Amino acid sequence: MANVPWAEVCEKFQAALALSRVELHKNPEKEPYKSKYSARALLEEVKALLGPAPEDEDERPEAEDGPGAGDHALGLPAEVVEPEGPVAQRAVRLAVIEFHLGVNHIDTEELSAGEEHLVKCLRLLRPYRLSHDCISLCIQAQNNLGILWSEREEIETAQAYLESSEALYNQYMKEVGSPPLDPTERFLPEEEKLTEQERSKRFEKVYTHNLYYLAQVYQHLEMFEKAAHYCHSTLKRQLEHNAYHPIEWAINAATLSQFYINKLCFMEARHCLSAANVIFGQTGKISATEDTPEAEGEVPELYHQRKGEIARCWIKYCLTLMQNAQLSMQDNIGELDLDKQSELRALRKKELDEEESIRKKAVQFGTGELCDAISAVEEKVSYLRPLDFEEARELFLLGQHYVFEAKEFFQIDGYVTDHIEVVQDHSALFKVLAFFETDMERRCKMHKRRIAMLEPLTVDLNPQYYLLVNRQIQFEIAHAYYDMMDLKVAIADRLRDPDSHIVKKINNLNKSALKYYQLFLDSLRDPNKVFPEHIGEDVLRPAMLAKFRVARLYGKIITADPKKELENLATSLEHYKFIVDYCEKHPEAAQEIEVELELSKEMVSLLPTKMERFRTKMALT
C-alpha cells in the first residue's frame, strides 16, 4: 500500500464502479459478463492494495455472521461507535470492497460467492454499524442478502435481514439523524465528497429499497396487510424523493389497488388508480436517471402493455364496486330489494360525512401540484356504492371506457387468455348494470349484448387447449340466455294474451340456454363420453347449477302438444333427481347448492303427480 499513491487506488475503484454499471446487452453476446469480470478484477486489486483485514475480525466463524448474529438482532440497541484510527478505517474500506465484490458475484449469478463477500462486509462493519460512516453500507449489505435469500426461496432468512435493516435505519434516525456517508465516498478525494443533500437523498433511497423488498417478502409470507402497507409507503417515498420510474411506479400503484378492492376499501383503491393514471402520464417527460438509463419513450410495446394493465385494474374497480352494491341490495332471488335500497340511501349521508376523517387517516400520494392532479382524477370517479341505475351507469361507462383501452393491447391474436378475461369483464359489467335497470326490455337488450360479445369466442377457441376458458364462456352464455328467457316470460305474464311471436321467442331463448348448458355439462364427460361419478371441487357448483337450470328450462318449454310436454316434464324430473341423488351420495355437495337442493327435492316430490295428471288427461282425450 505504501508504494501505491492513494489517488491511484481511488482511480481503480472508480473504474471498477464504471464497469459495473455497463449494461449487459452492451457486452459481447458470447461474454455477457465481460464488464462485470473486469470490474471484479479491479476490485480484487484494490482489496490487495488495502492489505489484510484486522485479525480479530477475520477469524470469526461464519455462523456468527447471519441475521441472528450480534446484539442488535437480539433486540439490544447497537452502539454508535465511529471507526477511528487507521485499523478501523482500513476495515471500513475493505468492507466497501467486500460489498461491491458481493454484488458483482450476485450479478454474475454466483450466489454463494456473493453471500460470502457480503457476510465479510457485515463482519468488518459490526462494531461500527450504527455510525455515520457505516450505517448506509450496512443496510445495503443486509438488503442484498435479503434479496439473495429471497431468490433462494428462504423467505424467513430474507425477512430477518430486511427487518434488521429497517430497525437499524429507525435507530440511526432516532439517535443520530444526520445524513450518513455514502459508501463510495471512502474512495473520493475530499473536494469531491457529496453534499449533505445528496447524502440524504442516497440514504433515503437505500431505505426505500429496504421497504420495497420487505413488501415483497411479506407478500410471499401471505402477510397481505403488511405487504400492502409497505408497498404503499414505498410508493409514497419514491414520489417524495423524486426517485421513480413512471411506468413501473404506475403499475405498482395499480397493482396495490387490487388489494384494496379485495378488501372493499374503494376510496384507497381509487386513490391508487388515480395516482397511477397521473404518474403514467409523465412517461417520456422525465429525463433518464441512473435507474432508468433509457428514455421510456423508446419502449412503446411496454408502454402500451402497462397502459392496458392499468386499464384492467380500473375495470376491476368499477365491476367490484357495482357488484358489491348489487349484493347489498338484492333479495333472496337476486332482484332489487327496495327496502334495502332505502336503507342504503339513508346511510349515504353518513358515509359522505365520514369521508373527510377517513381521508386524513389514509396515506396520500404526492404533494402540491401532483396531489392536486391526483385529486382531480379522483373527483370524477365515485368510491361509494351506486344506489340506482344512473349512478351504476356512470361506473359502467367508466369501466367500458377502460375495456376498450385494454383491448387495444390485449387482442385475441397473441393475448388470447387476457383478451377473453377483458371480454368476460365487459359482459359482467353489462350483467350487473342490468340489475339496476327496471325496464325489462332494456334488461333483455343488455343480456343480448353479453351474448353477442361472448358467442364469437367459442368459435375461435380450440376446446382442447382452452378447456377451462371454454367452460366458463359456455356457462356464462347459457346464463345470459336463461336470464333473457326469464325476463321474456315475465313480460308475457303481464300480457292478457301473448301472441305466437312472444311464445316462439321464449322457446328459442330456452333452446339456446339448454344448448350451452349441455355443452358445458358435456365438457365434464371423460373421453368415453361418460359423466363423472364424482365431480371435481372446482366445477361442482357450476355443474350442479347447470343441472338445476336445465331441469327448470325443460319445465318452462311452452308447447300445445301434451305428449311433448310430458316428455319435457320427465326430462326435467330426471335432472332434479340427479341433484338430489348426487347430494345424498356426496354430502359435501349439498353445502354448495343449499337453495337449489331444497327446490329440487320439492320438484322430485311434485312432478310425478303432475305427470300422472297429464297421463290421465291424455288417456281421456
ZAGU-328652 format. One record per residue (C-alpha): residue number from 0; residue in three letters; x, y, z. Coordinates in steps of 0.25 Angstrom, whole numbers. Layout:
REM ZAGU-328652
REC  num  residu      X      Y      Z
REC  NUM     ALA      X      Y      Z
...
REM end
This chain:
REM ZAGU-328652
REC  num  residu      X      Y      Z
REC    0     MET      0      0      0
REC    1     ALA     11      9      4
REC    2     ASN     17      8    -10
REC    3     VAL      4     12    -18
REC    4     PRO     -2     26    -17
REC    5     TRP    -16     27    -11
REC    6     ALA    -21     34    -23
REC    7     GLU    -17     22    -32
REC    8     VAL    -25     13    -22
REC    9     CYS    -37     22    -23
REC   10     GLU    -36     23    -38
REC   11     LYS    -36      7    -39
REC   12     PHE    -49      7    -30
REC   13     GLN    -56     17    -39
REC   14     ALA    -52     10    -51
REC   15     ALA    -58     -3    -45
REC   16     LEU    -71      5    -42
REC   17     ALA    -72     10    -56
REC   18     LEU    -70     -4    -62
REC   19     SER    -80    -10    -52
REC   20     ARG    -91      0    -58
REC   21     VAL    -89     -5    -72
REC   22     GLU   -102    -11    -77
REC   23     LEU   -101    -26    -80
REC   24     HIS   -106    -24    -94
REC   25     LYS    -94    -15    -97
REC   26     ASN    -85    -27    -95
REC   27     PRO    -81    -37   -106
REC   28     GLU    -92    -47   -108
REC   29     LYS    -83    -59   -104
REC   30     GLU    -78    -51    -92
REC   31     PRO    -90    -44    -85
REC   32     TYR    -82    -42    -72
REC   33     LYS    -69    -37    -78
REC   34     SER    -70    -23    -72
REC   35     LYS    -74    -30    -58
REC   36     TYR    -62    -39    -58
REC   37     SER    -53    -27    -62
REC   38     ALA    -59    -19    -50
REC   39     ARG    -57    -31    -41
REC   40     ALA    -42    -32    -45
REC   41     LEU    -40    -17    -41
REC   42     LEU    -48    -18    -28
REC   43     GLU    -38    -30    -25
REC   44     GLU    -26    -21    -28
REC   45     VAL    -31    -10    -19
REC   46     LYS    -34    -21     -8
REC   47     ALA    -20    -26     -9
REC   48     LEU    -14    -12     -8
REC   49     LEU    -22     -9      5
REC   50     GLY    -16    -21     12
REC   51     PRO    -22    -31     21
REC   52     ALA    -34    -30     29
REC   53     PRO    -32    -27     44
REC   54     GLU    -28    -41     50
REC   55     ASP    -38    -41     62
REC   56     GLU    -50    -39     52
REC   57     ASP    -44    -48     41
REC   58     GLU    -44    -61     49
REC   59     ARG    -59    -61     53
REC   60     PRO    -67    -73     49
REC   61     GLU    -77    -70     39
REC   62     ALA    -89    -76     47
REC   63     GLU    -88    -63     55
REC   64     ASP    -90    -54     43
REC   65     GLY   -104    -57     40
REC   66     PRO   -116    -49     42
REC   67     GLY   -117    -54     56
REC   68     ALA   -103    -50     60
REC   69     GLY    -99    -38     69
REC   70     ASP   -106    -31     80
REC   71     HIS   -115    -23     70
REC   72     ALA   -123    -35     65
REC   73     LEU   -125    -40     79
REC   74     GLY   -133    -27     81
REC   75     LEU   -122    -20     89
REC   76     PRO   -118     -6     83
REC   77     ALA   -106     -5     75
REC   78     GLU    -96      6     80
REC   79     VAL    -92     18     72
REC   80     VAL    -77     15     70
REC   81     GLU    -69     23     60
REC   82     PRO    -58     16     52
REC   83     GLU    -46     24     57
REC   84     GLY    -31     21     55
REC   85     PRO    -24     14     43
REC   86     VAL    -28      0     46
REC   87     ALA    -43      3     47
REC   88     GLN    -42     12     35
REC   89     ARG    -36      0     27
REC   90     ALA    -47     -9     32
REC   91     VAL    -58      0     27
REC   92     ARG    -51      2     13
REC   93     LEU    -49    -13     12
REC   94     ALA    -64    -15     15
REC   95     VAL    -67     -5      4
REC   96     ILE    -59    -14     -6
REC   97     GLU    -65    -27      0
REC   98     PHE    -79    -21     -2
REC   99     HIS    -76    -18    -17
REC  100     LEU    -70    -32    -19
REC  101     GLY    -82    -38    -13
REC  102     VAL    -92    -30    -22
REC  103     ASN    -83    -33    -34
REC  104     HIS    -83    -48    -31
REC  105     ILE    -99    -48    -30
REC  106     ASP   -100    -40    -43
REC  107     THR    -92    -52    -50
REC  108     GLU   -101    -62    -43
REC  109     GLU    -90    -67    -33
REC  110     LEU    -99    -66    -21
REC  111     SER    -91    -74    -11
REC  112     ALA    -78    -65    -14
REC  113     GLY    -87    -53    -13
REC  114     GLU    -92    -57      0
REC  115     GLU    -78    -59      5
REC  116     HIS    -74    -45      2
REC  117     LEU    -86    -39      7
REC  118     VAL    -85    -46     20
REC  119     LYS    -70    -42     21
REC  120     CYS    -75    -28     19
REC  121     LEU    -84    -29     31
REC  122     ARG    -74    -35     39
REC  123     LEU    -64    -24     37
REC  124     LEU    -75    -13     40
REC  125     ARG    -81    -20     52
REC  126     PRO    -74    -11     63
REC  127     TYR    -78      2     55
REC  128     ARG    -91     -2     48
REC  129     LEU    -99     10     54
REC  130     SER    -88     20     51
REC  131     HIS    -89     32     42
REC  132     ASP    -79     25     33
REC  133     CYS    -84     11     32
REC  134     ILE    -99     11     34
REC  135     SER   -103     12     19
REC  136     LEU    -93      2     15
REC  137     CYS    -98     -8     26
REC  138     ILE   -113     -6     22
REC  139     GLN   -109     -8      7
REC  140     ALA   -101    -21     10
REC  141     GLN   -113    -26     18
REC  142     ASN   -123    -22      7
REC  143     ASN   -115    -30     -3
REC  144     LEU   -114    -42      6
REC  145     GLY   -129    -41      8
REC  146     ILE   -131    -41     -8
REC  147     LEU   -121    -53     -9
REC  148     TRP   -128    -62      1
REC  149     SER   -142    -58     -5
REC  150     GLU   -137    -63    -18
REC  151     ARG   -133    -76    -11
REC  152     GLU   -147    -76     -6
REC  153     GLU   -142    -76      8
REC  154     ILE   -152    -65     11
REC  155     GLU   -151    -65     26
REC  156     THR   -136    -63     25
REC  157     ALA   -138    -51     15
REC  158     GLN   -149    -46     25
REC  159     ALA   -139    -46     37
REC  160     TYR   -128    -38     29
REC  161     LEU   -138    -28     23
REC  162     GLU   -145    -25     37
REC  163     SER   -131    -23     43
REC  164     SER   -128    -13     32
REC  165     GLU   -141     -6     36
REC  166     ALA   -138     -6     51
REC  167     LEU   -124      0     48
REC  168     TYR   -130     11     40
REC  169     ASN   -140     15     50
REC  170     GLN   -130     14     62
REC  171     TYR   -120     23     54
REC  172     MET   -130     33     50
REC  173     LYS   -135     34     65
REC  174     GLU   -121     34     71
REC  175     VAL   -112     41     60
REC  176     GLY   -121     47     49
REC  177     SER   -111     54     41
REC  178     PRO   -109     49     26
REC  179     PRO    -98     38     27
REC  180     LEU    -86     36     18
REC  181     ASP    -89     29      5
REC  182     PRO    -80     16      3
REC  183     THR    -74     22    -10
REC  184     GLU    -68     34     -2
REC  185     ARG    -58     25      4
REC  186     PHE    -51     25     -9
REC  187     LEU    -53     40    -13
REC  188     PRO    -43     52    -10
REC  189     GLU    -48     62      0
REC  190     GLU    -52     72    -11
REC  191     GLU    -62     62    -18
REC  192     LYS    -69     58     -5
REC  193     LEU    -84     58     -6
REC  194     THR    -93     70     -1
REC  195     GLU   -102     67     11
REC  196     GLN   -114     68      2
REC  197     GLU   -108     57     -8
REC  198     ARG   -104     48      4
REC  199     SER   -118     49     10
REC  200     LYS   -124     46     -4
REC  201     ARG   -116     34     -5
REC  202     PHE   -118     29      9
REC  203     GLU   -133     31      8
REC  204     LYS   -133     23     -6
REC  205     VAL   -126     11      1
REC  206     TYR   -137     11     12
REC  207     THR   -148     12      1
REC  208     HIS   -142     -1     -5
REC  209     ASN   -142     -7      8
REC  210     LEU   -157     -5      9
REC  211     TYR   -159     -9     -5
REC  212     TYR   -152    -23     -2
REC  213     LEU   -160    -24     11
REC  214     ALA   -173    -22      3
REC  215     GLN   -169    -34     -6
REC  216     VAL   -165    -43      6
REC  217     TYR   -178    -40     13
REC  218     GLN   -186    -44      0
REC  219     HIS   -178    -57     -1
REC  220     LEU   -181    -60     14
REC  221     GLU   -196    -56     11
REC  222     MET   -196    -45     21
REC  223     PHE   -204    -37     11
REC  224     GLU   -208    -25     21
REC  225     LYS   -193    -23     24
REC  226     ALA   -189    -25      9
REC  227     ALA   -199    -14      5
REC  228     HIS   -195     -4     16
REC  229     TYR   -180     -6     12
REC  230     CYS   -183     -5     -3
REC  231     HIS   -192      8      0
REC  232     SER   -180     14      8
REC  233     THR   -170     11     -3
REC  234     LEU   -178     17    -14
REC  235     LYS   -181     30     -5
REC  236     ARG   -166     31     -2
REC  237     GLN   -162     29    -17
REC  238     LEU   -171     41    -20
REC  239     GLU   -165     50     -8
REC  240     HIS   -151     47    -13
REC  241     ASN   -154     48    -27
REC  242     ALA   -147     34    -29
REC  243     TYR   -157     26    -38
REC  244     HIS   -159     21    -52
REC  245     PRO   -173     26    -56
REC  246     ILE   -177     13    -63
REC  247     GLU   -172      4    -52
REC  248     TRP   -178     13    -41
REC  249     ALA   -191     14    -48
REC  250     ILE   -193     -1    -50
REC  251     ASN   -189     -4    -35
REC  252     ALA   -199      6    -30
REC  253     ALA   -210      0    -39
REC  254     THR   -206    -14    -34
REC  255     LEU   -207     -9    -20
REC  256     SER   -221     -4    -23
REC  257     GLN   -225    -19    -25
REC  258     PHE   -222    -22    -11
REC  259     TYR   -231    -10     -6
REC  260     ILE   -242    -14    -16
REC  261     ASN   -242    -29    -10
REC  262     LYS   -243    -22      4
REC  263     LEU   -255    -14     -1
REC  264     CYS   -246     -1      2
REC  265     PHE   -251      6    -10
REC  266     MET   -246     20     -6
REC  267     GLU   -232     15     -5
REC  268     ALA   -233      7    -18
REC  269     ARG   -238     19    -25
REC  270     HIS   -226     28    -20
REC  271     CYS   -216     17    -24
REC  272     LEU   -222     17    -38
REC  273     SER   -224     32    -40
REC  274     ALA   -209     33    -36
REC  275     ALA   -205     22    -45
REC  276     ASN   -212     30    -57
REC  277     VAL   -205     43    -53
REC  278     ILE   -191     37    -52
REC  279     PHE   -193     28    -64
REC  280     GLY   -196     41    -71
REC  281     GLN   -182     46    -68
REC  282     THR   -176     35    -77
REC  283     GLY   -166     41    -86
REC  284     LYS   -166     55    -79
REC  285     ILE   -156     51    -68
REC  286     SER   -141     50    -72
REC  287     ALA   -133     37    -71
REC  288     THR   -126     35    -58
REC  289     GLU   -117     24    -53
REC  290     ASP   -129     15    -50
REC  291     THR   -135     18    -64
REC  292     PRO   -123     18    -74
REC  293     GLU   -133     18    -86
REC  294     ALA   -144     28    -88
REC  295     GLU   -157     21    -87
REC  296     GLY   -162     26   -100
REC  297     GLU   -152     16   -106
REC  298     VAL   -161      4   -101
REC  299     PRO   -174      6   -108
REC  300     GLU   -179     -8   -106
REC  301     LEU   -176     -8    -91
REC  302     TYR   -183      5    -91
REC  303     HIS   -196      0    -97
REC  304     GLN   -196    -13    -89
REC  305     ARG   -195     -5    -76
REC  306     LYS   -206      4    -81
REC  307     GLY   -214     -8    -83
REC  308     GLU   -211    -14    -70
REC  309     ILE   -215     -1    -62
REC  310     ALA   -228     -1    -70
REC  311     ARG   -231    -15    -66
REC  312     CYS   -229    -10    -51
REC  313     TRP   -239      1    -54
REC  314     ILE   -249     -9    -60
REC  315     LYS   -248    -18    -47
REC  316     TYR   -250     -5    -38
REC  317     CYS   -263     -2    -46
REC  318     LEU   -268    -16    -46
REC  319     THR   -265    -20    -32
REC  320     LEU   -272     -7    -27
REC  321     MET   -284     -9    -35
REC  322     GLN   -285    -24    -31
REC  323     ASN   -283    -20    -16
REC  324     ALA   -295    -11    -18
REC  325     GLN   -303    -22    -24
REC  326     LEU   -300    -31    -13
REC  327     SER   -304    -21     -2
REC  328     MET   -318    -18     -9
REC  329     GLN   -323    -31    -15
REC  330     ASP   -333    -40     -9
REC  331     ASN   -333    -55     -8
REC  332     ILE   -336    -57    -23
REC  333     GLY   -325    -47    -27
REC  334     GLU   -335    -36    -31
REC  335     LEU   -334    -21    -25
REC  336     ASP   -340    -20    -11
REC  337     LEU   -346     -6    -10
REC  338     ASP   -345     -6      5
REC  339     LYS   -330     -9      5
REC  340     GLN   -329      2     -5
REC  341     SER   -336     12      4
REC  342     GLU   -327      7     16
REC  343     LEU   -314     10      8
REC  344     ARG   -319     23      3
REC  345     ALA   -321     27     18
REC  346     LEU   -306     22     21
REC  347     ARG   -301     30      9
REC  348     LYS   -301     43     17
REC  349     LYS   -293     37     28
REC  350     GLU   -283     31     18
REC  351     LEU   -281     45     12
REC  352     ASP   -279     51     26
REC  353     GLU   -268     41     29
REC  354     GLU   -261     43     16
REC  355     GLU   -252     55     22
REC  356     SER   -248     48     34
REC  357     ILE   -245     35     26
REC  358     ARG   -236     43     16
REC  359     LYS   -228     49     27
REC  360     LYS   -224     35     32
REC  361     ALA   -221     30     18
REC  362     VAL   -207     30     12
REC  363     GLN   -208     41      1
REC  364     PHE   -198     41    -10
REC  365     GLY   -191     53    -15
REC  366     THR   -191     68    -10
REC  367     GLY   -194     81    -17
REC  368     GLU   -198     81    -32
REC  369     LEU   -196     66    -32
REC  370     CYS   -206     64    -21
REC  371     ASP   -216     73    -28
REC  372     ALA   -215     66    -41
REC  373     ILE   -218     52    -34
REC  374     SER   -230     59    -27
REC  375     ALA   -235     64    -40
REC  376     VAL   -235     50    -45
REC  377     GLU   -242     44    -32
REC  378     GLU   -253     55    -33
REC  379     LYS   -258     49    -46
REC  380     VAL   -260     35    -40
REC  381     SER   -269     31    -29
REC  382     TYR   -264     22    -18
REC  383     LEU   -278     20    -12
REC  384     ARG   -287      8    -16
REC  385     PRO   -297     12    -26
REC  386     LEU   -311     12    -21
REC  387     ASP   -319     14    -35
REC  388     PHE   -317     12    -49
REC  389     GLU   -312     26    -52
REC  390     GLU   -300     24    -42
REC  391     ALA   -298     10    -47
REC  392     ARG   -297     15    -61
REC  393     GLU   -286     25    -58
REC  394     LEU   -278     14    -53
REC  395     PHE   -282      5    -65
REC  396     LEU   -277     15    -75
REC  397     LEU   -264     17    -68
REC  398     GLY   -262      2    -67
REC  399     GLN   -266      1    -82
REC  400     HIS   -256     12    -86
REC  401     TYR   -245      4    -79
REC  402     VAL   -250     -9    -86
REC  403     PHE   -247     -2   -100
REC  404     GLU   -234      3    -95
REC  405     ALA   -229    -11    -90
REC  406     LYS   -234    -18   -103
REC  407     GLU   -225     -8   -111
REC  408     PHE   -213    -16   -106
REC  409     PHE   -219    -29   -101
REC  410     GLN   -224    -34   -115
REC  411     ILE   -229    -48   -118
REC  412     ASP   -216    -51   -127
REC  413     GLY   -205    -52   -117
REC  414     TYR   -212    -50   -104
REC  415     VAL   -224    -60   -104
REC  416     THR   -226    -62    -89
REC  417     ASP   -224    -47    -86
REC  418     HIS   -234    -43    -97
REC  419     ILE   -244    -53    -92
REC  420     GLU   -243    -48    -78
REC  421     VAL   -245    -34    -82
REC  422     VAL   -258    -38    -91
REC  423     GLN   -263    -46    -79
REC  424     ASP   -261    -34    -70
REC  425     HIS   -269    -26    -81
REC  426     SER   -280    -36    -80
REC  427     ALA   -280    -35    -65
REC  428     LEU   -281    -20    -66
REC  429     PHE   -294    -21    -74
REC  430     LYS   -299    -32    -65
REC  431     VAL   -298    -24    -52
REC  432     LEU   -304    -12    -59
REC  433     ALA   -316    -20    -63
REC  434     PHE   -319    -22    -48
REC  435     PHE   -321     -7    -47
REC  436     GLU   -330     -6    -59
REC  437     THR   -345     -6    -56
REC  438     ASP   -349     -7    -71
REC  439     MET   -350    -22    -75
REC  440     GLU   -348    -20    -89
REC  441     ARG   -335    -11    -87
REC  442     ARG   -330    -22    -78
REC  443     CYS   -332    -32    -89
REC  444     LYS   -324    -24    -98
REC  445     MET   -312    -23    -88
REC  446     HIS   -312    -38    -87
REC  447     LYS   -313    -39   -103
REC  448     ARG   -300    -30   -103
REC  449     ARG   -293    -40    -94
REC  450     ILE   -297    -52   -103
REC  451     ALA   -292    -44   -115
REC  452     MET   -278    -42   -109
REC  453     LEU   -277    -56   -103
REC  454     GLU   -282    -65   -114
REC  455     PRO   -271    -62   -125
REC  456     LEU   -261    -66   -114
REC  457     THR   -266    -80   -114
REC  458     VAL   -264    -81   -129
REC  459     ASP   -249    -76   -129
REC  460     LEU   -244    -85   -117
REC  461     ASN   -239    -98   -118
REC  462     PRO   -247   -106   -107
REC  463     GLN   -235   -116   -105
REC  464     TYR   -225   -105   -102
REC  465     TYR   -235    -95    -95
REC  466     LEU   -244   -105    -88
REC  467     LEU   -246    -97    -75
REC  468     VAL   -248    -84    -82
REC  469     ASN   -258    -91    -92
REC  470     ARG   -266    -96    -80
REC  471     GLN   -266    -82    -73
REC  472     ILE   -271    -76    -86
REC  473     GLN   -282    -87    -89
REC  474     PHE   -287    -85    -75
REC  475     GLU   -288    -70    -76
REC  476     ILE   -295    -70    -89
REC  477     ALA   -305    -81    -84
REC  478     HIS   -308    -72    -72
REC  479     ALA   -310    -60    -81
REC  480     TYR   -320    -67    -90
REC  481     TYR   -326    -72    -77
REC  482     ASP   -328    -58    -71
REC  483     MET   -333    -53    -84
REC  484     MET   -344    -65    -84
REC  485     ASP   -348    -61    -70
REC  486     LEU   -350    -47    -74
REC  487     LYS   -358    -50    -86
REC  488     VAL   -367    -60    -78
REC  489     ALA   -369    -48    -68
REC  490     ILE   -373    -39    -80
REC  491     ALA   -382    -49    -85
REC  492     ASP   -389    -51    -72
REC  493     ARG   -393    -36    -72
REC  494     LEU   -400    -38    -85
REC  495     ARG   -414    -44    -85
REC  496     ASP   -412    -52    -98
REC  497     PRO   -397    -54   -102
REC  498     ASP   -396    -55   -117
REC  499     SER   -389    -67   -124
REC  500     HIS   -377    -58   -127
REC  501     ILE   -374    -56   -112
REC  502     VAL   -376    -71   -109
REC  503     LYS   -367    -74   -121
REC  504     LYS   -356    -64   -115
REC  505     ILE   -357    -70   -101
REC  506     ASN   -355    -85   -107
REC  507     ASN   -344    -80   -115
REC  508     LEU   -337    -74   -103
REC  509     ASN   -340    -86    -95
REC  510     LYS   -334    -95   -106
REC  511     SER   -321    -87   -107
REC  512     ALA   -319    -87    -92
REC  513     LEU   -321   -102    -92
REC  514     LYS   -311   -103   -103
REC  515     TYR   -300    -96    -95
REC  516     TYR   -303   -103    -82
REC  517     GLN   -302   -116    -89
REC  518     LEU   -289   -112    -96
REC  519     PHE   -283   -109    -82
REC  520     LEU   -288   -122    -76
REC  521     ASP   -283   -130    -87
REC  522     SER   -269   -124    -85
REC  523     LEU   -269   -131    -72
REC  524     ARG   -270   -144    -78
REC  525     ASP   -258   -154    -80
REC  526     PRO   -252   -158    -93
REC  527     ASN   -263   -169    -94
REC  528     LYS   -274   -159    -92
REC  529     VAL   -277   -164    -78
REC  530     PHE   -282   -153    -68
REC  531     PRO   -273   -154    -55
REC  532     GLU   -278   -161    -43
REC  533     HIS   -270   -151    -35
REC  534     ILE   -270   -136    -40
REC  535     GLY   -257   -129    -37
REC  536     GLU   -258   -118    -26
REC  537     ASP   -254   -107    -36
REC  538     VAL   -266   -109    -45
REC  539     LEU   -276   -115    -34
REC  540     ARG   -285   -103    -32
REC  541     PRO   -286    -99    -47
REC  542     ALA   -289   -113    -51
REC  543     MET   -300   -114    -40
REC  544     LEU   -305   -101    -45
REC  545     ALA   -305   -105    -59
REC  546     LYS   -313   -118    -56
REC  547     PHE   -323   -110    -48
REC  548     ARG   -325    -99    -59
REC  549     VAL   -326   -110    -69
REC  550     ALA   -337   -116    -61
REC  551     ARG   -344   -103    -59
REC  552     LEU   -343   -100    -74
REC  553     TYR   -350   -113    -79
REC  554     GLY   -361   -109    -69
REC  555     LYS   -362    -96    -76
REC  556     ILE   -364   -100    -91
REC  557     ILE   -377    -95    -96
REC  558     THR   -384   -106   -105
REC  559     ALA   -398   -109   -109
REC  560     ASP   -394   -124   -110
REC  561     PRO   -398   -132    -97
REC  562     LYS   -389   -143   -101
REC  563     LYS   -377   -134   -103
REC  564     GLU   -380   -127    -90
REC  565     LEU   -380   -140    -83
REC  566     GLU   -366   -143    -89
REC  567     ASN   -361   -130    -84
REC  568     LEU   -366   -132    -70
REC  569     ALA   -359   -146    -70
REC  570     THR   -346   -139    -74
REC  571     SER   -348   -128    -64
REC  572     LEU   -350   -139    -53
REC  573     GLU   -338   -147    -57
REC  574     HIS   -329   -135    -55
REC  575     TYR   -335   -131    -42
REC  576     LYS   -333   -145    -37
REC  577     PHE   -319   -145    -41
REC  578     ILE   -316   -133    -32
REC  579     VAL   -324   -140    -20
REC  580     ASP   -317   -154    -22
REC  581     TYR   -303   -147    -24
REC  582     CYS   -304   -139    -11
REC  583     GLU   -309   -152     -4
REC  584     LYS   -296   -159     -9
REC  585     HIS   -287   -147     -7
REC  586     PRO   -292   -139      5
REC  587     GLU   -281   -128      3
REC  588     ALA   -288   -124    -10
REC  589     ALA   -301   -120     -2
REC  590     GLN   -293   -109      4
REC  591     GLU   -290   -103    -10
REC  592     ILE   -305   -102    -14
REC  593     GLU   -314   -102     -2
REC  594     VAL   -325    -94     -8
REC  595     GLU   -325   -101    -21
REC  596     LEU   -325   -115    -14
REC  597     GLU   -337   -111     -6
REC  598     LEU   -345   -107    -18
REC  599     SER   -340   -120    -26
REC  600     LYS   -345   -129    -14
REC  601     GLU   -359   -121    -15
REC  602     MET   -359   -123    -30
REC  603     VAL   -356   -138    -29
REC  604     SER   -368   -140    -20
REC  605     LEU   -377   -131    -28
REC  606     LEU   -374   -134    -43
REC  607     PRO   -378   -149    -42
REC  608     THR   -393   -145    -38
REC  609     LYS   -393   -134    -49
REC  610     MET   -388   -144    -59
REC  611     GLU   -399   -154    -55
REC  612     ARG   -410   -144    -57
REC  613     PHE   -404   -142    -71
REC  614     ARG   -405   -156    -74
REC  615     THR   -419   -157    -69
REC  616     LYS   -423   -145    -77
REC  617     MET   -417   -151    -90
REC  618     ALA   -424   -164    -88
REC  619     LEU   -437   -157    -87
REC  620     THR   -435   -150   -100
REM end
